[in-house]
Amino acid sequence: METVPTKSRPRALITGASSGIGAAFAERLARDEYDVVLVARDRDRLEALAAKLRQLHDVEAEVLPADLTRHSCLSLVENRVSGDPGLDVLVNNAGFGTAGAFARLDADREEDEIRLNIVAVVRLTHAALPGMIARRRGAIVNVSSMAAFQPGPFNATYCATKAYVNSFTEALHEELRGTGVKVQALCPGFTRTEFQKRAGLDTSHLPEFVWSSPESVVDASLDGLGHDVVLVPGYANRAVAAMATAIPRSVTRRLVGGMMRNRFEKKD
C-alpha cells in the first residue's frame, strides 16, 4: 500500500501574535492553510492561540516566546527565520507606543520602543529576504501606522519609528522589483486592540466610526499585498492620510501638538 505524502503547506511567522492585529493575522493565515509560527512574550496566550488554530484549521502552530527588545531573543527568532526554507510570509507586527512629553519619559523605555519597532523589523526582514529571493517568492508585511505620515508631538518616538518603517519598506519594494518577493507597510488607524491602553492613551473621546477591527485591517492587508506598498485600510483613514500629506508639516505638527498638549497638561 502506497504511503500518501503529507501535504506541504506554506508557513508564516508573525511577531506580536498573542493579541490584536498579530492574532488576527495568525487566524486569517491559518484559515488560508498556512502553518504558523507565533512569536510574542506571553507564552500562555500563544499556547492558547496555537491550540485554537490547530483545532479549527488543522494546521501546525509553533509557539516561540521571545522579547524582541532583547538581543538574545531577537537572535533566536532571526535564526528561526533564516533557517526556514518553507517561510513564505513574515509579519513584523510587534510594536508599542509611548505618550507624553519626551523629556519626561523614561529613556530606557524609549530605547526599547526603537529596538522593537525598528531594529527587530530590520533584522528579521534581513533574515528572511535571502531565502525568499532565492526561492523567488515570499511576502513581508511590516505593520506601521497612520502615525507615520506626520510628526507626533507627545508621541515623538512612536511616530518617528513608524515613519522609518514606511521609508524602509518603500525602499525595499524598489530593491526587490522583479524578484517575486512582495513587501508592504500596513498603516492602520485606530484599531480595537490593547495598544492604546498600553501606550497610556485616552481614546474615550473618539467616535465609534473611526475604529476598525483587527480582522478588517488584516483582510485589507492581505487583499492588497502585491498591489499597495503603503496600505492604509479604510476610506476614512485614507482621506486623513491624504490630508496629512497635503497639509504642510509645520501646520500638522502645530495642530497635533496643541491638542496633545492640552490633554497632557490636564493630566498634570
C-alpha positions as CSV (number, residue, x, y, z in Angstrom):
1,M,0.0,0.0,0.0
2,E,1.4,3.4,-1.0
3,T,2.1,6.0,1.6
4,V,0.3,9.2,0.8
5,P,2.8,12.1,1.3
6,T,1.9,14.7,3.8
7,K,0.7,17.9,2.3
8,S,3.4,20.5,2.3
9,R,1.9,23.9,3.4
10,P,3.5,27.3,3.2
11,R,4.5,28.8,6.5
12,A,4.0,32.3,8.1
13,L,5.8,33.8,11.1
14,I,4.0,36.5,13.0
15,T,5.5,38.7,15.7
16,G,3.3,40.2,18.3
17,A,0.9,37.3,17.7
18,S,-0.6,37.0,21.1
19,S,-3.4,39.6,20.6
20,G,-4.8,42.3,18.3
21,I,-3.6,42.6,14.7
22,G,-1.0,39.9,15.2
23,A,-3.5,37.3,16.4
24,A,-5.9,38.3,13.5
25,F,-3.0,37.7,11.0
26,A,-2.4,34.3,12.6
27,E,-6.1,33.4,12.4
28,R,-6.5,34.5,8.8
29,L,-3.3,32.8,7.6
30,A,-4.2,29.6,9.3
31,R,-7.6,29.7,7.7
32,D,-5.8,30.2,4.4
33,E,-4.0,26.9,5.1
34,Y,-0.6,28.3,6.3
35,D,1.3,26.7,9.1
36,V,2.2,29.4,11.5
37,V,5.0,30.3,13.9
38,L,3.7,32.6,16.7
39,V,6.1,35.0,18.4
40,A,5.4,37.2,21.4
41,R,6.4,37.5,25.1
42,D,3.4,35.8,26.6
43,R,3.8,32.0,26.3
44,D,0.3,31.2,27.8
45,R,-1.5,33.4,25.3
46,L,0.5,32.0,22.5
47,E,-0.2,28.4,23.6
48,A,-4.0,29.2,23.8
49,L,-4.0,30.7,20.3
50,A,-1.9,27.8,18.8
51,A,-4.3,25.2,20.3
52,K,-7.3,27.1,18.8
53,L,-5.7,27.3,15.3
54,R,-4.8,23.6,15.4
55,Q,-8.3,22.6,16.3
56,L,-10.1,24.9,13.9
57,H,-7.9,24.8,10.8
58,D,-5.8,21.6,11.2
59,V,-2.5,23.4,10.7
60,E,0.8,23.3,12.5
61,A,1.1,26.1,15.0
62,E,4.5,26.6,16.6
63,V,5.0,28.8,19.7
64,L,8.1,30.8,20.0
65,P,8.1,33.0,23.1
66,A,10.5,35.9,22.8
67,D,11.0,39.5,24.0
68,L,12.3,41.1,20.8
69,T,13.8,44.1,22.7
70,R,16.4,41.7,24.0
71,H,19.3,40.8,21.7
72,S,19.4,37.2,22.7
73,C,15.7,36.7,22.0
74,L,15.9,38.6,18.7
75,S,18.8,36.4,17.6
76,L,16.8,33.3,18.4
77,V,13.9,34.4,16.1
78,E,16.3,35.6,13.4
79,N,17.9,32.1,13.3
80,R,14.4,30.6,13.1
81,V,13.5,32.8,10.2
82,S,16.8,32.4,8.2
83,G,16.8,28.7,8.6
84,D,13.3,28.0,7.4
85,P,13.1,27.0,3.7
86,G,9.3,27.0,3.9
87,L,8.8,30.5,5.2
88,D,6.5,32.3,2.7
89,V,5.2,35.1,4.9
90,L,6.8,37.3,7.6
91,V,4.6,39.6,9.5
92,N,6.6,42.2,11.6
93,N,3.7,43.2,13.8
94,A,5.2,43.5,17.3
95,G,5.5,47.1,18.5
96,F,4.4,49.5,21.1
97,G,4.0,53.2,21.7
98,T,4.6,55.7,24.4
99,A,2.8,59.0,25.1
100,G,3.8,62.1,26.9
101,A,6.4,64.9,26.8
102,F,9.5,63.3,25.6
103,A,11.8,65.0,28.2
104,R,9.7,63.3,31.0
105,L,9.6,59.8,29.5
106,D,11.9,57.0,30.6
107,A,14.8,56.9,28.2
108,D,15.3,53.1,28.5
109,R,11.6,52.6,27.6
110,E,12.1,54.9,24.6
111,E,15.1,52.8,23.5
112,D,13.1,49.6,23.8
113,E,10.5,51.2,21.6
114,I,13.1,51.8,18.9
115,R,14.5,48.3,19.3
116,L,11.1,46.7,18.9
117,N,9.6,49.0,16.3
118,I,12.7,49.4,14.1
119,V,15.6,47.1,15.0
120,A,13.5,43.9,15.2
121,V,11.8,44.8,11.9
122,V,15.2,45.4,10.1
123,R,16.9,42.3,11.5
124,L,14.0,39.9,10.8
125,T,13.5,41.3,7.4
126,H,17.2,40.9,6.7
127,A,17.0,37.3,7.9
128,A,14.0,36.4,5.7
129,L,15.0,38.1,2.4
130,P,17.9,35.9,1.2
131,G,15.8,32.7,1.3
132,M,12.8,34.4,-0.2
133,I,14.8,35.9,-3.1
134,A,16.5,32.5,-3.8
135,R,13.0,30.8,-3.9
136,R,11.6,33.8,-5.9
137,R,8.6,34.0,-3.7
138,G,7.6,35.4,-0.4
139,A,6.0,38.3,1.3
140,I,6.8,40.6,4.2
141,V,4.2,42.8,5.9
142,N,5.7,45.5,8.2
143,V,2.9,46.8,10.4
144,S,3.3,50.6,10.5
145,S,0.6,53.2,11.5
146,M,-1.2,56.3,10.3
147,A,1.2,57.9,12.8
148,A,3.9,57.5,10.1
149,F,2.5,60.3,8.0
150,Q,3.2,63.3,10.3
151,P,5.4,64.2,13.2
152,G,3.7,63.4,16.5
153,P,4.3,65.8,19.4
154,F,3.8,63.9,22.7
155,N,4.1,60.6,20.6
156,A,7.5,61.7,19.2
157,T,9.4,58.3,19.3
158,Y,6.4,56.2,18.2
159,C,5.6,58.4,15.1
160,A,9.3,58.6,14.2
161,T,9.7,54.8,14.3
162,K,6.7,54.3,12.1
163,A,8.0,56.9,9.6
164,Y,11.1,54.8,9.4
165,V,9.1,51.6,8.8
166,N,7.3,53.2,5.8
167,S,10.5,54.6,4.3
168,F,12.4,51.3,4.8
169,T,9.6,49.3,3.2
170,E,9.2,51.6,0.2
171,A,12.9,51.4,-0.5
172,L,12.9,47.6,-0.2
173,H,10.0,47.4,-2.7
174,E,12.2,49.0,-5.3
175,E,15.2,46.8,-4.5
176,L,13.0,43.7,-4.8
177,R,11.3,44.6,-8.0
178,G,11.4,41.5,-10.3
179,T,12.4,39.1,-7.5
180,G,8.9,37.7,-6.8
181,V,9.1,38.9,-3.2
182,K,6.5,41.4,-2.0
183,V,6.7,43.9,0.8
184,Q,4.1,46.1,2.4
185,A,3.9,48.8,5.0
186,L,0.5,48.4,6.6
187,C,-0.8,51.7,8.2
188,P,-3.9,51.1,10.3
189,G,-5.7,53.9,12.1
190,F,-7.4,53.4,15.4
191,T,-8.0,49.6,15.8
192,R,-9.7,47.7,18.6
193,T,-6.6,46.3,20.3
194,E,-4.7,46.6,23.6
195,F,-2.3,49.1,22.0
196,Q,-4.0,52.3,23.3
197,K,-4.2,51.1,26.9
198,R,-0.6,50.0,26.9
199,A,0.5,53.4,25.5
200,G,-1.4,55.3,28.1
201,L,-3.7,57.0,25.5
202,D,-7.2,58.1,26.5
203,T,-9.5,57.4,23.5
204,S,-12.8,57.8,25.2
205,H,-13.5,61.0,23.2
206,L,-13.2,59.3,19.8
207,P,-16.4,58.5,17.9
208,E,-17.2,54.9,17.0
209,F,-16.8,55.4,13.3
210,V,-13.1,56.0,13.5
211,W,-12.4,52.5,14.8
212,S,-11.5,49.4,12.8
213,S,-11.5,45.7,13.8
214,P,-8.2,43.8,13.7
215,E,-9.8,41.4,11.3
216,S,-10.8,44.1,8.8
217,V,-7.2,45.5,8.9
218,V,-5.7,42.1,8.2
219,D,-8.2,41.4,5.3
220,A,-7.3,44.7,3.7
221,S,-3.6,44.0,4.1
222,L,-3.6,40.5,2.5
223,D,-6.1,41.6,-0.2
224,G,-3.7,44.4,-1.2
225,L,-0.4,42.5,-0.9
226,G,1.5,42.9,-4.1
227,H,-0.5,45.9,-5.2
228,D,-0.2,48.5,-2.4
229,V,3.3,49.1,-1.0
230,V,1.9,51.5,1.7
231,L,-1.6,50.3,2.5
232,V,-4.0,52.4,4.6
233,P,-7.1,50.4,5.4
234,G,-10.5,52.1,5.4
235,Y,-11.8,55.0,3.3
236,A,-11.8,57.5,6.2
237,N,-8.2,56.7,7.1
238,R,-7.1,57.1,3.5
239,A,-8.8,60.5,3.4
240,V,-7.0,61.5,6.6
241,A,-3.7,60.2,5.3
242,A,-4.1,62.2,2.1
243,M,-4.8,65.4,4.0
244,A,-1.9,64.8,6.3
245,T,0.5,64.6,3.3
246,A,-1.1,67.6,1.6
247,I,-1.0,70.0,4.5
248,P,2.4,71.5,5.4
249,R,4.1,69.6,8.2
250,S,4.6,72.8,10.1
251,V,0.8,73.1,10.3
252,T,0.0,69.5,11.2
253,R,2.6,69.4,14.0
254,R,1.2,72.6,15.5
255,L,-2.3,71.2,15.4
256,V,-1.4,67.9,16.8
257,G,0.9,69.4,19.4
258,G,-1.8,71.8,20.6
259,M,-4.4,69.0,21.0
260,M,-2.0,66.7,22.8
261,R,-0.5,69.4,25.0
262,N,-4.0,70.3,26.3
263,R,-4.6,66.6,27.1
264,F,-1.3,66.0,28.9
265,E,-1.4,69.4,30.8
266,K,-4.8,68.5,32.1
267,K,-3.3,65.2,33.4
268,D,-0.6,67.2,35.2
